[in-house]
Structure formats: structure tokens, C-alpha cells
Amino acid sequence: MIRSLILSAGLAIAACGTAHAQASDNTLRFAYNQTLESPNPYFTTLRLGVIIGRNVWDTLVARQEDGTFTPLLASEWTWTDDTTLDLTLRDGITFHDGSTLEADDVVETLTYVSDPQNGIVSQQIAGWIASVEKTGPMTVRIKAKSATPAAMEYLSTQLAIFPSGYFTGPRGATSAPLPVGTGPYRFDSYAPGGELVLTRNADYLADSPKAGASIETVSIRIVPDIQTQLADLMSGGVDLIMGLPRDQADQLGMMPGVSVVSGETMRIVFLQMNTTETGQAALKDVRVRQAINHAIDRKAIAENLVGEGSTVIDAVCFEDQFGCTQDVTSYDYDPEKAKALLAEAGVSGLTVSLAAYRERHISEAIINYLSDVGITVQLQFMQPAAMRDAMRGHQIDMMQNAWGAYSMFDASATAPTYYGGMPDDNNLDPELKAVFEEAGVTMDPEKRKELYAVGFRKIAAEAYAVPMFTLPIYYAGAEGLTFETHPDEILRFWEMSWK
């Protein structure tokens, strides 16, 4: 691995020359390692889909890093009671197809995505909506099914607005040749599994929080192999990559012609254990689940494989999310205790399946640790959509999740997703479902925190998961490219430029 990077170093001079060429035509070439299942942000959970969603679409409001909300498509809004939100839309906003934003667009989009029959992949982001009505040409009213304290988080992150008439059937069916939004970038072309090209929206709203895009064209290519990504970066074929393993980032950072940056994100890695009727029988025994927790040295993996910016977690949430608490039962690394618990449970020669879709080096470390206590792991490395389908079908014993919570700073984006009876829930614990449902409709902040604490402590006590650590992201950019990283893992193309 190191040898291949050193051999690539000789290409750095060529990279500089190519970077100047790319700067001159104001193009950014970005490589990503996983195939995008859909360019529509409502029909993918892949991080690339979230990134594209924020650059191509706008939401009604924008969330600032200090947690406040500012106007975006809506100029003002009022909660008239706990379940009624009235909004006034901005004048003069146009979609990429030339149509003008009106109340009908908001009504039709939110009505479509809130209907489970239309099958968006994460129904929880819109499932709280009871109805959306037009109250005037540029005014709408959103009625929630019940009090929804996280409503503004959903409205500012994932609920992108499409033009009316865009959707022609369930599961994103459309007759439009390309997706249509109002954001700072628009789709120029899209080849499934291949290149996706965005171009700058010259008519974008001047006083938007996302205004000021300077790069004219963004080309996104799917390059699954990290070595190919590195070679392309060093030769000038691409300008930006993300998700580098730590060792490769360390080596690349010593080479000329590139800039390597990293930082902690709100993405958490955790092993989810299937205790449903179709899962491995042994996993229904809490002692076996506790043994798996004790068998894995999370701290060693975080320090040696993940690197700076990784924090070991004890609860399945990111500490800065509202409602998250790390004050829960913690399982220290103790392989002898793991063996004793397995023996106490009468389990020997246990074989379990593990599904993963990224960070294979972490999967292999987990497999080695479990092997040391007598557990054999059969790794199934999948595409994200295939893993999601298998997980929702309760077909896998353990899932290695790397959850970014749609970049929402609220525990409602995580807890009910995996433990609240939703499709990704592989435990179906009725007590957890009830607790998180109550937390989702409780407006009193302190009471809501207490409810989430009850839920996270039960998850830990039952050892339904192995909380691992936060996942820092390593980025590498060509010399001359100015870009910033953010904890929410959103690449803001509108902020980037060539020096």
C-alpha cells in the first residue's frame, strides 16, 4: 500500500499542471467510492446522495451551525400551536426548469413524501406530517400528526422541495429527464453508476445562506477502488476525494501537490444485533450480546485504524445531538469475561453473519477480535442498498452501521430509526418503541432529554448494539483547491474555489 503511494509521488508535478488546467476551466472533479442508488435525495441513504441533495435542492429553512434556523425558501414562519406551522414563501425563486416557486410546489412535494405508499427510503423524515395545505399563492400550512419537537430539523435538512408535477408515481417515478431543484447547482447530466455533472445555477437567490458559488462545473465519478482514486488524484484526473483510510491519508499527506485534512464528524459506527425471530438464536441471550461487546477492543480500533478525531462511544448517538447521553452501561475490553459469558450461556462454536458496506478494515478487525473468543464471523460486504434491504428483512445477524443521522443534531434522527419499530429496527423492543415515540412528541426539552436517556440506557443494558466510535473523515484535495470540512460531512460546493 505504502509502495503504491510512493510510486504515485512522481506524478505530483503532473498533478500541479493539471490542477492549473482545471482551475482555468473552473471545474471540480470529485471521486466517490460507492454507487449512488438514486440521484433523488428521498430515495437514497448514501452520504453522496445527501451531499448532492444539499447542493441541488433547497429546503424551506436553513439550519445554522449554532442551531438557529434562518430563511431559505420560506421568508418567515409561525407555529400557531404545537402542531400547526404557517409559512410564507420568498418571491422570485425559480426552479432549474424555469418554473417559479409557489405554494403548490411545497404542498405537492411534502404531501407526496409523507405518504408511505410513495416509498421514500427513510419515512421518519416526513412521517410526522399529517397534511399540507395552500393558504394563499405563496403561503402554506403544515399540520403535524402530533407535537413534533424536531420538525424544524427535518424541514432544514432532508425535506427538499421539488416543482409540482415532478412525481408521476410512487418510489420517485417521474417523466423529467433530470432531477429538478432550486439550489446553487443544477443537474447537467447523470449516468447511473457513472458520471454525474452539476453546473452552477447563475440565477440562484442572491441572499441565500448558500449563495456565492464560484466553481462552474462539478463532475462526480464513482471510483470504488481507493488505489484508483489515489492514482487519479496524483495524476490530476480528480481534484477531491473523501473517506481515505487513516494509513493512506498519513502517507498522502507527506506528498507534494495535495492537501490532506481531517476532522471528527457526527457519524457513529456501531454493530447492530438482530434479536428478531429470524435471527441467530444465540443473540436472543443478553449474555451472548454482552460477550460480543466485551470481546471487541473499540479503543484500539479507534486509535490504530481510525485515527485522530475518533471518540469511543457507549451509546448509539452522537454527543452533540439533542437528547444524546453517553452516561450508560459501558463494556470494557475483556476477552476472558466474554468467554465466561459465552460459557455461562452454554454457547460454543457460534457462527454469525456480519453485513457491512464500508470500512472493510474495521470489519476485519472486529472479525479477528470475535474469533479470539471463539465466535466465527461470516462477512457479507454489500452495496448500501442491498445491505439495507437485508437488514430490513431481518436476514443478517449483525450489521456494521456508519450512521450520519442525515446530519441532524437531534436524537430523533437515530434512536427511533434503529430502535423505534421502524424498518431498520432489528430488536423490536416494545418498551423502546414506546419511549422513543413519547420522546418524539414531547415538547418540554428536559422531559424529552429524560425520555431519550431512558431509551439509550435500556439499549446499553440489553446490549442490543456494540457502540464503537465516531468516524473522522479524511479528505484529500488538489493543490490550489480551497475547501472546508464540516462535522455534518456535507461538501458545500458553493463554498469551494480555485486559488
WOPE-V459412 format. One record per backbone hydrogen bond with DSSP energy under -0.5 kcal/mol. CO is the residue of the C=O (numbers start at 1). NH is the residue of the N-H. E is the energy in kcal/mol with one decimal. If there is no record, write none. Layout:
# WOPE-V459412
CO	NH	E
CO	NH	E
This chain:
# WOPE-V459412
1	5	-1.4
2	6	-2.4
3	7	-2.6
4	8	-1.3
5	9	-0.9
6	9	-0.8
6	10	-0.5
7	10	-0.7
8	11	-2.3
9	12	-2.0
11	15	-2.2
12	16	-2.1
13	17	-1.7
14	18	-2.4
15	19	-3.0
16	20	-1.9
17	21	-1.5
18	22	-2.6
19	23	-2.5
20	24	-2.0
21	25	-1.5
22	27	-2.4
23	26	-0.8
26	216	-1.1
26	217	-1.7
28	30	-0.6
28	219	-3.1
29	239	-3.2
29	240	-1.6
30	221	-2.6
31	242	-0.6
32	223	-3.3
35	37	-0.5
39	41	-0.5
40	43	-2.3
41	44	-0.6
42	121	-1.9
46	49	-0.6
46	50	-1.5
47	51	-2.6
48	52	-2.6
49	53	-2.3
50	54	-2.0
51	55	-1.5
52	56	-2.4
53	57	-2.2
55	185	-2.1
56	183	-2.7
58	161	-1.9
59	73	-1.6
60	72	-1.3
60	74	-2.7
62	64	-0.5
62	70	-2.7
64	67	-2.2
68	64	-3.2
70	62	-2.9
73	90	-2.9
74	72	-1.0
76	88	-2.5
78	80	-0.9
78	86	-2.9
81	84	-0.9
82	148	-0.8
83	144	-2.7
84	80	-1.6
84	81	-1.0
85	142	-2.9
86	78	-2.4
87	140	-2.1
88	75	-2.6
88	76	-1.3
93	101	-3.2
95	98	-2.0
99	95	-3.3
102	105	-1.0
102	106	-1.0
103	107	-2.5
104	108	-2.6
105	109	-2.2
106	110	-2.4
107	111	-2.0
108	112	-2.1
109	113	-2.5
110	114	-1.4
111	115	-0.5
112	115	-1.1
114	116	-0.7
115	118	-2.3
116	119	-1.4
118	171	-2.4
122	125	-1.7
123	126	-1.5
123	127	-2.1
126	129	-1.9
128	145	-2.8
131	143	-2.8
133	135	-0.5
133	141	-2.6
136	139	-1.1
137	103	-2.3
138	89	-3.1
139	135	-2.1
139	136	-1.2
140	87	-2.6
141	133	-2.5
141	143	-0.5
142	85	-2.6
142	144	-0.5
143	130	-3.0
143	131	-1.7
148	151	-2.0
150	154	-2.0
151	155	-2.6
152	156	-1.4
153	157	-0.8
154	157	-0.8
154	158	-1.1
154	159	-1.7
155	60	-0.7
155	61	-0.9
156	63	-0.5
158	160	-2.0
160	162	-0.5
163	166	-1.7
166	175	-0.5
170	173	-1.2
173	168	-3.0
173	169	-1.0
181	96	-2.4
184	201	-3.1
186	199	-2.4
189	197	-2.4
190	192	-0.5
191	194	-3.3
195	191	-2.1
196	220	-3.3
197	188	-3.4
197	189	-1.6
198	218	-2.8
199	186	-2.8
200	202	-1.1
201	204	-1.6
205	208	-1.3
208	211	-1.8
216	200	-2.6
217	28	-2.8
218	198	-3.0
218	220	-0.5
219	30	-3.4
219	221	-0.5
220	196	-2.6
221	32	-2.5
221	223	-0.7
225	229	-2.0
226	230	-2.6
227	231	-2.4
228	232	-2.6
229	233	-2.5
230	234	-2.6
231	235	-1.9
232	236	-0.7
232	237	-2.5
232	238	-1.3
233	236	-0.7
234	15	-0.6
239	478	-2.6
240	31	-2.2
241	476	-2.3
245	249	-2.3
246	250	-2.6
247	251	-1.8
248	252	-2.6
249	253	-2.1
251	254	-1.3
252	255	-1.9
255	258	-0.7
257	479	-1.9
259	261	-0.5
259	477	-2.7
261	475	-3.2
263	473	-1.9
267	471	-2.4
268	403	-2.1
269	468	-2.3
269	469	-1.0
270	272	-0.6
270	401	-2.6
271	466	-2.3
272	399	-2.3
273	275	-0.7
276	279	-1.5
280	283	-1.2
281	284	-1.7
282	285	-1.7
284	286	-0.6
285	288	-0.9
285	289	-1.7
286	290	-2.5
287	291	-2.1
288	292	-2.1
289	293	-1.7
290	294	-2.5
291	295	-1.6
292	296	-0.7
293	296	-0.8
294	334	-2.4
295	297	-0.5
296	298	-1.4
297	301	-1.9
298	302	-2.6
299	303	-2.5
300	304	-2.8
301	305	-2.2
301	306	-1.8
302	307	-3.0
305	246	-0.8
307	310	-1.5
311	470	-2.2
315	317	-2.2
318	321	-2.4
321	324	-2.0
322	411	-2.9
326	328	-1.9
330	332	-0.6
332	334	-0.6
334	338	-2.1
335	339	-2.4
336	340	-2.2
337	341	-2.3
338	342	-2.1
339	343	-2.4
340	344	-2.6
341	345	-1.8
342	347	-2.8
343	346	-1.3
350	376	-2.9
352	378	-2.9
353	398	-1.7
354	380	-3.3
355	400	-3.1
356	382	-2.9
359	362	-1.0
359	363	-1.6
360	364	-2.5
361	365	-1.5
362	366	-2.3
363	367	-2.5
364	368	-2.0
365	369	-2.2
366	370	-2.4
367	371	-2.1
368	372	-1.5
369	373	-0.6
370	373	-1.0
370	375	-2.7
371	374	-1.6
374	376	-0.6
376	352	-2.7
377	379	-0.7
378	354	-2.5
379	381	-0.6
380	356	-1.8
380	382	-0.6
383	387	-2.4
384	388	-2.5
385	389	-2.2
386	390	-2.2
387	391	-2.8
388	392	-2.6
389	393	-1.3
390	395	-2.7
391	394	-1.5
397	274	-3.0
398	355	-2.6
399	272	-2.8
399	401	-1.0
401	270	-2.0
402	404	-0.5
403	268	-2.3
404	407	-2.5
405	408	-2.3
407	409	-0.5
408	410	-1.4
409	322	-1.5
410	413	-2.2
411	414	-1.8
411	415	-2.4
414	418	-1.7
415	419	-2.2
416	420	-1.6
416	422	-0.8
417	424	-0.6
418	426	-0.6
422	425	-2.3
426	275	-2.5
426	276	-0.6
428	430	-0.7
429	433	-2.3
430	434	-2.2
431	435	-2.3
432	436	-2.7
433	437	-2.0
434	438	-2.1
435	439	-2.3
436	440	-1.7
438	441	-1.3
439	442	-0.8
441	443	-0.6
443	445	-0.5
444	448	-2.4
445	449	-2.3
446	450	-2.1
447	451	-2.1
448	452	-2.3
449	453	-2.4
450	454	-2.2
451	455	-2.1
452	456	-3.0
453	457	-2.2
454	458	-1.7
455	459	-2.3
456	460	-1.9
457	461	-2.6
458	462	-2.7
459	464	-2.0
460	463	-0.7
464	273	-1.9
465	467	-0.6
466	271	-2.0
468	313	-1.4
469	269	-2.8
470	472	-0.7
473	263	-0.9
473	475	-0.5
474	243	-1.3
474	244	-1.8
475	261	-2.1
476	241	-2.2
477	259	-2.7
478	481	-2.1
480	482	-0.6
480	499	-3.3
481	483	-0.6
482	497	-1.6
486	489	-2.1
487	266	-2.0
489	491	-0.7
490	492	-0.8
491	493	-1.3
492	495	-2.2
492	496	-0.6
493	496	-1.0
496	214	-0.6
496	215	-0.6
497	482	-3.5
